[in-house]
């Protein structure tokens, strides 16, 4: 069933990069369920993992231990999402998966600072689109303001493909 396969937006990212080395980021790692699924089912992927773990560094430690087997394919930023975004080159990521704070303000900020990191024709995607009004509002507004095509699919995923650069 779906509980141990990739979420729809990530399935799409994987299909589009079939067999290619892929660099992605997950913003909001929590206990690492999604990260572990991505790393397990997608051997070509390397992941930047961003979570402040402000509520508990114990959680951070446990999640890092849990993902230890994938150590060589993971780079951790245990810091604020905006801070972490400054460490990542623009246009360097094949995808960014946003699943951190679901307030409108935080989510809009995450999208705004991570969008430039996505390559042309890469994907900005994330979770809790249907469940969280703050997330939905932020995503819709960003897409509308930037005239971007927005896709959403149950189980609770959204994605935006970054338009190819005009030459």
N, C-alpha and C positions, 0 to 999 in steps of 0.2 A: 504493500500500500504506500500512500504518499509519505507516511511518517519516516520512511528511511530512503527517500530519494530526494533529488534536488528540487528546490522550489522553482516554479515555472520560469521566472525571469533568469535564474541561474542556468537552468536547462537550456534556455535560448543562448545565453552567453557561451555555454560549453559547445553547443552545436555550431555556432558561428566561428569558433576558434578550434574546431576539431583537429586534434593532433598537433596543434601549435603550442609553443611555450606561451603561457598566458600569465599576466600579472594583474591581480585584482586587489581590492581592499574591502574589508568589512568594517563598517563604522557601527560600533555597538556589538560587542562579542558575547556579553553576559557569561553563561557557563560553557559556551563553545559548541553548542549543539549544531548550529548551522555551519560554523567553521569546520568542524570535524567531518560533517557530511560532504562539504565541498572538497576537502583535502583527500578524503577516502575515495570519493567516486570520480575524481578528476586529477589524474597523476601529473598532467602537464602544468597544473596551476601552482603559482606562488602567491602567497597572500600576505598583505599588510593588514595587521589586526590592530584596531584602534578602540580603546575603551579607557575611560578615566578611572573606573573602579573606585570612584570617590567614596562609595558607601562601604567598601570592604576590600582591602588589599589581600585578605585571606582568599577571597574569591578569585582574584587575579592569579594568585599562586596556584590554586587548585586547577584553574582553567589552563594555565601554562603547563602544569604537570600532565593534564589530560591530553594535551596536544603535543607532548614531547616527541612522540614517534615521527612527527612531521617537522621537527625542529629546523631542518635544513631548508624547508620551503616556506618558512614563516618569519616575518619581521614584526615585532611587537612595538607599539607605541602606547604605553600606559600613561596617557595624558589626555587633556582636553582635545576634542576633535579639531577645533580651529588651530591649536598649536601644532598638532600632528600634521595637518594639511600643509603647513609651511615646510615640513621636512620632505615632502614628496614633489617631484618635478611635475610641472604642467604637462599635459598631453602624454603622460607616461603609462596610464593605466588602461587596460582593456575593459575593465568594469569596476564600478564602485557599488557596493550593496549597503544601503543605509537602513539601520535598524537600531538606532540609539534612542534618544529621548523623543517622545511622541507629542510633545507640546508643539504648537504651531511655530513658535519663535525658534526653538532649538532645531526643529526639523528643517525649517527654511534656511537657517544658517548653515546646517550641515550640507544641504544641497548646494548652496551658494559657494561655499569654500571648496567643495570636492568636485563640482562640475568641471572647472578648468583642468583638473588632473586627468580627466577622461580623454583618451585619444579621439581624434576624428573617427567617426563610425564605431566608436566604443559605446558602452551602455552604462547609464546611471539607473540603478534599480533599487528596490527596497521592499520593506515588509510593512504590514499593518495599515494598508491603504483603506480597506473597507472597515476595519475595526476601530480605527483611531481617527476621530474627526480632525484633530490637529495635524496629523500626518497628511491626510487627504487634502485638507485646505492648502497646506504648504506646497505639496506636489502640484496640485492643480494651478495654483497661482504662479509658481515658477514656470510651468509649462506654458501657461497663457502669456505671461510677461515676455517670454523669450520666443514665442510663436513656435513651440515644439509639439510634436505629436506624442501624445501620452497613451500608453497601453496599460490596462490593468486586468488582472485575472484572479478569480478565486483559485487557489487558496491565498488570498490576501496579499498579492504581489503587484507592484507596479514597475514599469520600465519606460525609459526614454532613450532612443538611439540618437547619439550625437550626430548631427548632420555632417556629411563629408565636407571637408574644407573646399571652398571654391578656389580654383587656381587662377 
